[in-house]
Amino acid sequence: MSKIDDMELFVQVVKANGLAAAGRKIGLSPASMTARINLLEQRYNTRLLNRTTRKISLTDAGYRFYNACLRVISEVEDAEALLQGDNKVLSGQLRITAPFDFGEVYVAPALQKFTSLHPGVLPYLYLSDGVTNLVEHGFDLGVRFGNLPDSNLVVHRLADNHRVLVASPGYLKKHGIPKKPTDLNQHCCLVMARLGEPLNEWRFHHNDKEIVIKASPSFISNSGAIIRQWALAGVGISYKSIWDVKHDLAQGNLETILDDFVLGFQRGDNANTGLQLVYPSRHYLPRQVAEFIRFFKTYISSYS
C-alpha cells in the first residue's frame, strides 16, 4: 500500500471514530485495520491513536498527522480535478455542528441554499447545545457562542451576541411584567441544563452593581430549542442569546423584559458570548468548507 493509501485509511479511522467502523466502510476486517495502523505507527515510531475496546482518540502527534493527511489528500484531489477540468466544481462532505436553536434557524437554511449552488456537496448537520469535539467526531466546522476550551481550533468571528430575558405576550398579560430582577422569584423560569446541572444563576448589572438571582426552575431542558418553544407557548420566562430569538422578537411572538438591567453571565457561561465559526486547522481547509465559510459570513451578515 502507498503512503497516500495509508493516509486515507487513517482519516477514515478518525472520521468513523473506530477501527471496526472504518473497516466496515472500506471493506477490511478489524484485524486488518489494526495491523495497518500498527504498521503506520511503526513506520513513524510514533503513537497516533489512543485505543480502548470502546473508542479511539488522537494523540498530539495523531492530531497533527490527521490534519496533514487531510491537506495532502485534498491537494491530490485538486490535482486530479485540474486534469479532469472540473476544478470549479465543489464536491465532498460538509460536516457541521451547531447549537439547536441557531442551527435550525440559520445554519440549516444556509446549507440548503449553499448546496443548491453546489449540488456535489453532501451536507451533514449535527445539532447539540454541548461542546462537540470537532476532530474526534470528524466535523469540518462548528458554530459556537463564547470562548473556546479547545485552544487548537481556529476561530472565525461572525458577529456580536448578548443575552436577553424573553417571554410571550400571553404569558406577560396573564402573569404581569417583572419590573426588577427579584420579581423573577414570582414567575415561571425556563432553565437550561448543562451536564445535568441547571444554569439558574442569572446575573444582572444596574448602576454599577451586580444582582444575582437564583431562578427557581419551572421547566428544565438541555436543549435551547425546547426552552425557546416553551417560551413561545407561554410557559414562562427564558434566558436566551439574542440570535436565537431575533425572528420571534421581530414577529412579536416574544418580548424582552428587564431591559433596563444589563444581563451578565450565568455560572458556566463564557465571558465572551460572540458568535463564531471554528475549525481544526488554519493550514488546511477542504475547498467546500472554505467556500461555505465565505458564503455563511455573507449570509449571516444580512441578519446583523
Buried (B, 14 or more C-beta within 10 A) or exposed (E): EEEEEBBBBBBBBBBBBBBBBBBBEEEBEBEBBBEBBEEBBEEEEBEBBEBEEEEBBBBEBBBBBBBBBBBBBBEEBEEEBEEEEEEEEBBBBBBBBBBBBBBBBBBBEBBEEBBEEBEEBEBEBEBBBEBBBBBBBBBBBBBBBBBBEEEBBBBEEBBEBEBBBBBBEEBBEEBEEBEEBEBBEEBBBBBBBBEEEBBBBBBBEEEEEEBEBEBBBBBBBBBBBBBBBBBBEBBBBBBBBBBBBBEBBEEEBBBEBBEEBEBBBBEEBEEBBBBBBBBBBEEBBBBBBBBBBEBBBEBBEEEE
